[in-house]
Amino acid sequence: MKLLRYGPAGAEKPGMLDVDGKIRDLSNVIDDVDGSALAADSLERLAQIDASTLPEVDASVRLGAPVGNVGKVICVGLNYSDHAEESGMPIPDEPVLFMKATSAICGPNDAVWLPPGSTKLDWEVELGIVIGREASYVSEADAMDYVAGYTIVNDISERAYQLDGTGQWTKGKSHDTFCPFGPVVATRASVPDPQALDIWLEVDGERVQNGNTRTMIFPVTTVVSYISRHMSLQPGDIIPTGTPPGVGLGYKPPRFLSAGNSMRLGIAGIGEMTNRVIDKPAA
């Protein structure tokens, strides 16, 4: 099952994809695709619905971030060994954690803003874990019981903000529009093995990232268990799990994004999204 949210920014409605990929409206079933809707009993009820009986939505509609009222975006850095190497950083012995501000969240096909004065805007395609149940000190063996599903995250980064000067990862990752994700939440039942997913990103039609989640250093179960020992996780929280090699920073010389560039990215079994870079609109 694939859940989504559609409509104007700030006024999205809940929906799902049917077997033919058509958007169906869930407004008469749930209020939103949020933490309460992602609980196991709620997902079981939604899975019993014959999507063909729901109102069809025009395919041209804007898609919003597929989870509403996200409490936190807690990210894992350097989780692919070859990406750590291309970044010139040691392979970590335990997950590297940082936050993205929830104000950075936008829809899967929304534009990414180039901040004024930005010189090192970069791309990162990532598998995102969507939490469906409060988690605190959970074991790796039980970690999957707390996962509602998966999504795609474009972990946009301004490397100058992240690494130069005072160098703060959260500062380099949290500008408005730096967290497009979607296009759907693919429920856990629809993704049998999250460690066997092809993952890729193109810039202006050129494939720059091409990997598979099997090469993660720390798999989904480890990530959920580890984070839950350092902070509680609530339903609707999003965990981007790191990116394979091929980011702009890793090229020699480095390659960064400018206004007009377009990123297309996807993960097998979840979907695709496209983000065009534009200058930040005037206030």
C-alpha positions in Angstrom: 0.0 0.0 0.0 1.2 3.5 -0.9 -0.1 6.5 1.0 0.3 10.1 0.0 -0.9 13.7 0.5 -2.1 15.9 -2.3 -3.2 19.5 -2.9 -1.9 23.0 -2.3 1.0 23.5 0.2 -0.5 23.7 3.7 -3.9 22.3 2.6 -3.0 18.8 1.6 -5.5 16.0 1.7 -4.9 12.3 2.4 -4.8 9.8 -0.5 -3.5 6.5 -1.7 -2.4 5.0 -5.0 -4.5 2.2 -6.5 -3.0 -0.8 -8.3 -3.0 1.2 -11.6 -1.1 4.1 -10.0 -4.1 6.4 -9.9 -4.5 8.7 -6.9 -7.5 8.0 -4.7 -8.9 10.3 -2.1 -9.0 9.2 1.5 -10.6 12.3 3.0 -13.7 10.5 4.1 -11.6 7.8 5.8 -8.8 9.6 7.7 -8.1 13.2 8.4 -4.5 13.1 7.3 -1.6 10.8 6.7 0.1 11.5 10.0 1.3 9.7 13.1 -2.1 8.4 14.1 -2.9 7.1 10.6 0.5 5.3 10.5 -0.3 3.1 13.5 -0.4 -0.6 12.8 -4.1 -0.9 13.4 -4.9 2.0 11.2 -2.7 0.7 8.4 -4.5 -2.7 8.6 -7.9 -1.0 8.2 -6.6 1.1 5.2 -5.2 -2.0 3.6 -8.7 -3.6 3.6 -10.1 -0.8 1.5 -10.9 -1.4 -2.2 -9.1 1.6 -3.6 -11.3 1.5 -6.7 -14.3 2.5 -4.6 -12.6 5.8 -3.6 -12.9 9.1 -5.5 -10.3 9.4 -8.2 -8.1 12.5 -8.1 -6.7 14.3 -11.2 -3.2 13.0 -11.9 -1.9 16.6 -12.4 -2.5 17.5 -8.8 0.5 18.7 -6.7 1.8 16.1 -4.3 2.8 17.2 -0.8 5.1 15.5 1.6 3.4 12.2 2.3 3.5 12.6 6.1 1.9 15.5 7.8 2.8 17.0 11.2 6.3 15.5 11.2 7.8 15.8 14.7 11.4 15.5 13.7 13.7 14.5 10.9 16.7 12.7 12.4 19.3 11.7 9.8 22.1 9.2 9.5 25.3 10.5 7.9 28.1 8.6 6.2 26.1 5.4 6.1 27.6 4.0 2.9 31.3 3.2 3.2 32.1 4.4 -0.4 30.3 7.7 0.3 32.3 8.2 3.5 35.5 7.6 1.4 34.5 10.1 -1.3 33.8 12.7 1.4 37.2 12.2 2.9 35.8 11.1 6.2 36.5 7.9 8.2 34.0 5.0 8.1 32.1 5.4 11.3 32.0 2.8 14.0 28.5 3.8 15.0 25.7 5.8 13.3 26.4 9.5 12.8 23.3 11.5 13.7 22.2 15.0 12.8 18.9 16.8 12.5 17.1 18.6 9.6 14.6 21.3 10.6 11.0 20.3 9.9 10.6 23.8 8.2 12.8 22.4 5.5 10.1 19.8 4.5 8.5 20.3 1.1 6.7 18.1 -1.5 8.4 15.5 -3.6 8.3 17.5 -6.8 8.6 21.0 -5.3 11.4 23.4 -6.2 14.5 23.6 -4.1 15.6 27.1 -3.3 19.2 28.2 -3.9 20.0 30.4 -0.9 21.4 33.9 -1.6 25.2 33.6 -1.8 25.1 29.8 -1.9 28.1 28.3 -3.6 28.0 24.6 -2.8 24.5 23.3 -3.1 24.5 19.5 -3.2 22.2 16.5 -3.7 21.7 13.2 -1.7 19.2 10.5 -2.5 18.2 8.6 0.6 15.9 5.9 1.8 13.7 7.4 4.5 12.2 5.3 7.4 8.8 6.4 8.6 8.1 5.6 12.2 4.6 4.2 13.1 4.9 3.5 16.8 6.6 5.2 19.7 10.1 3.7 20.1 12.4 3.9 23.1 15.2 1.5 23.8 14.0 -1.0 21.3 16.2 -4.0 20.3 17.4 -4.6 16.7 15.3 -7.8 16.8 12.1 -5.8 17.4 13.0 -2.7 15.4 10.8 -3.5 12.4 7.7 -3.5 14.6 8.1 0.3 14.9 8.5 1.0 11.2 5.3 2.0 9.3 7.0 2.2 5.9 9.5 3.9 3.7 9.8 7.0 1.5 12.4 8.8 -0.6 14.3 11.8 0.8 16.4 14.3 -1.1 18.8 15.4 1.6 19.7 18.7 0.1 22.9 20.2 1.6 24.8 23.4 1.4 28.3 22.2 1.9 29.8 25.6 2.7 27.3 26.0 5.5 27.9 22.4 6.6 31.7 22.1 6.4 33.4 25.5 6.0 33.8 28.2 8.7 32.2 27.0 11.9 30.9 23.9 10.0 27.6 22.6 11.3 25.7 19.8 9.7 22.3 20.9 10.9 22.9 24.4 9.6 24.0 23.0 6.2 20.9 20.8 5.9 18.0 22.8 7.2 17.4 25.8 4.8 13.8 26.0 3.6 13.0 23.4 0.9 16.1 21.3 1.8 14.0 18.3 2.7 11.7 17.2 -0.2 10.4 13.8 0.4 7.8 11.4 -1.1 6.1 10.8 -3.4 4.5 8.2 -1.1 4.9 6.2 2.1 5.3 2.6 0.9 4.1 0.6 3.9 6.4 -2.0 5.4 4.3 -4.8 4.1 4.9 -3.6 0.5 8.7 -3.4 0.9 9.7 -7.0 1.9 13.5 -6.2 2.2 14.6 -2.6 2.7 18.2 -3.7 2.3 17.8 -4.7 -1.3 16.6 -1.6 -3.1 18.2 0.1 -6.0 18.6 3.8 -5.3 19.6 6.5 -7.8 19.7 10.2 -8.7 20.2 12.1 -11.9 21.2 15.8 -12.5 19.9 17.2 -15.8 19.5 13.6 -17.1 23.0 12.4 -16.1 23.0 9.5 -13.6 25.3 10.6 -10.8 24.3 8.3 -8.0 23.6 4.6 -8.6 23.6 2.3 -5.6 21.7 -0.2 -3.6 20.6 -0.2 0.1 22.4 -3.5 0.6 25.7 -1.5 1.0 24.5 0.5 4.0 27.0 0.2 6.9 24.1 0.2 9.4 20.8 -1.3 8.2 17.3 -0.2 9.1 17.1 -2.4 12.2 20.3 -1.0 13.6 19.4 2.6 12.8 16.0 2.4 14.5 17.4 0.6 17.6 20.4 3.0 17.9 18.4 6.2 17.6 15.8 4.9 20.1 18.5 4.6 22.7 19.4 8.3 22.4 15.9 9.8 21.9 12.4 8.5 21.7 10.9 8.2 18.3 7.2 9.1 17.7 4.8 8.1 15.0 5.4 10.2 11.9 9.1 10.8 12.5 11.3 10.5 9.4 14.8 9.0 9.4 16.8 9.5 6.2 19.4 6.7 6.3 22.3 8.1 4.3 23.3 8.3 0.7 25.4 6.2 -1.7 28.4 7.7 -3.5 28.1 10.2 -6.3 27.3 13.4 -4.5 28.7 16.6 -5.9 31.2 17.0 -3.1 32.8 13.7 -4.0 33.6 14.7 -7.7 37.1 15.9 -8.6 36.7 18.8 -9.0 33.5 19.0 -7.0 30.2 19.7 -8.8 27.5 21.8 -7.2 24.0 22.8 -8.2 22.9 26.1 -9.7 19.5 27.7 -10.5 18.0 25.8 -13.4 19.5 22.4 -12.6 17.0 19.6 -12.2 17.3 16.5 -10.0 15.4 13.3 -10.7 15.7 10.5 -8.1 14.1 7.3 -7.2 14.1 4.1 -5.2 12.8 0.7 -6.5 9.4 -0.1 -5.2 8.7 3.3 -3.8 8.7 5.7 -6.7 10.4 8.8 -8.2 10.5 12.5 -7.6 11.9 15.6 -9.4 13.3 18.8 -7.8 14.3 21.8 -9.9 16.6 24.3 -8.3 15.5 28.0 -8.4 16.7 31.1 -6.8 15.1 31.7 -3.5 12.1 33.9 -4.1 12.2 37.5 -2.8 10.4 37.9 0.5 
